[in-house]
């Protein structure tokens, strides 16, 4: 049931290793006992058209992690911290060269309306 949706702009060097990046994110999320590994879905969307505000890096990598509601704020913060560390490691070259900003957000899916 958890979903990892990674979006990147088409100008990033790291796009060449997207399967490995998705695998690393999946493993990091699965490390949390309250997240069932077999239910994780990780996928990517390549953005070929985008605009960044003045002064921002040319591109971006944004990760949205959707989990079912009901987990504590502390656990959500831990998940965000751990997965953000993975993103920073995986996109280190683009971050270092100023080619990309990297962001992550946790979203809660409403159990009452989620269907599987």
Secondary structure by P-SEA (a helix, b strand, c coil): cbbbbbbbccccccccaaaaaaaaaaaaaaccccccccccccbbbbbccccccccccccbbbbbbbbbccccaaaaaaaaaaaaaaaaaaaaaaaaaccbbbbbbbbbcccccccc
